[in-house]
Amino acid sequence: MPKVYHFALDPFCRRLRLMLGEFGMEAELIEVRPWEAPPEFLRISPFGDVPVFMDDNGTVVSGIVAAGEYLEETRGTPERTLYGTTAAEKAETRMLLSWFEGRFFHEVTGPIYMEKALRRLLPREKGGGAPDTRRVRAAMERKKDHLTRLGQLADERKWLAGDFLSAADLAAAAQISVLDYLDALDWNGLESAKLWYQRMKSRPAFRPLLSDRVRGIAPPSLYTALDF
Amino acid sequence: MPKVYHFALDPFCRRLRLMLGEFGMEAELIEVRPWEAPPEFLRISPFGDVPVFMDDNGTVVSGIVAAGEYLEETRGTPERTLYGTTAAEKAETRMLLSWFEGRFFHEVTGPIYMEKALRRLLPREKGGGAPDTRRVRAAMERKKDHLTRLGQLADERKWLAGDFLSAADLAAAAQISVLDYLDALDWNGLESAKLWYQRMKSRPAFRPLLSDRVRGIAPPSLYTALDF
C-alpha cells in the first residue's frame, strides 16, 4: 500500500488526501511534524516538504505540485481525471492551482495558519510564541476578494476549472478547510463561494479531514457541519 | 506566431524563454512591466502574473507552472522532452522545479531581485526606494548551501534531473542568470555548480537572455562571458 507522510492541518497535505479520496485510493497515512525534522523523514524529503507520496514501486514524490501531478499521471484515466483531458483544460486547472496554492496561500491561508496554529505548535527557537494579530487581520481582509472571485467562477461554471471536478476544487477546498478549522471564515456576503464549499464539504473524500484533530487546537462547532 | 508577455529580468519569464529556445520555437516577445498593471495585460493575466503564453489557437496560459507544462504538452515529444517520459522522471523534474522556483526563489533570487532591481524600477508607492542591504546579505548567505547542493547533483548526474536536459536545468539557470545580471554571484568554492552553469550558458537558447538589457541597470562585464 502506498504511504503518505503528512501533517493534518497542512493545506497541501489536505489537497493530496482529497485526491486520494476522489481516486478511491487507499494509503497508509503517517503523521509528521515537519518542523521537528525527523532524520528518517529528511532522507525522503531533503527540504522537509510535506506531503510525501511513496508509491508501491518505491517512487518517492515530495511537495504538492509534483505529488499531485504524479497521482494524476499514475491513477487518473480519461474518465476520472482531476487535471483535465485537453492541454487547455490542464492549463486552466494548473493556473487555478497556482492561484490557490500560490497567491491565496501566501496572502491568506499561510499567515493565518502560521499565526493561529504553528505559533502554538512550534518551539520558541523555530518561531513559536504569541500570534501576530495584525498579520491575521490583514490576511482576513485579503481573503474576501479571493472568495468573491471564487464565487464568481463557481457561478459561471459547474466546477472551478470547468465541467469536471478538478484538483483546483480540491486545492481551494483544502486551503479553505484550514481556515475553517482555525475559525477564520465568515461567509457573510459570500453566498456563491459558500454554496460551492458546501458541495465540496459533502463529498465522501472530505470526511477524513473533518474528523482530524490537532492536539491543543479545537475547531469551532460548525467545522464538521455540512449545512453551515 | 505565439505571443509571450514577459519582463526581461524576471526569472520565471527567463525559464519560459529558455524552453522556447530548446524547443526551437519562434514567438513574438512583448515586454510588460507587470507592476504598471496595463489594463490590456490584466485582461489576459488577472493577477498580473508573468510570463503569459498566448498560443496560435487562442489558448492563454499565465504563470510559469502552467505555461511550462503547457509548452511541454503541446511542443514536447518523446525524443525532445523537457520534463521526462516516465512518471518518475517527470516527478523528479517537478520536484527540482519546486526547489528552484519555490524555495530558491523565495530565499535567494526573490529578495535579491527585489532589493537590487525592483526597488529601482518601482514607483515609491509600490515599494520603490532604497534597497534593504541586510536582506540582500541574508539571501547571499543562503545562496551558498543551495548552489553546493546543485553542484552535488550536477556531479552525480549528466543533468540535474538525470540523463536528459530538463526544465529543471532551465529553471535553475534562469534563476542564477538573474543573480548574474545583478552581480550577486561568487563561484568561489562552488566549482561543480560553476561548471554546470558554464554548460548552460553556452547553449544557443541562452543567447537572447545574455543580450537583454534593463534600462538603468547594467550587468557586470562577465555577464556575457561564456568562460567566466
Interface residues (C-beta under 8 A of the other chain):
Chain A: F47 D49 T59 V61 S62 G63 V65 A66 A67 E69 Y70 E73 T74 A87 A88 K90 A91 R94 M95 L97 S98 W99 G102 R103
Chain B: F47 D49 T59 V61 S62 G63 V65 A66 A67 E69 Y70 E73 T74 A87 A88 K90 A91 R94 M95 L97 S98 W99 G102 R103
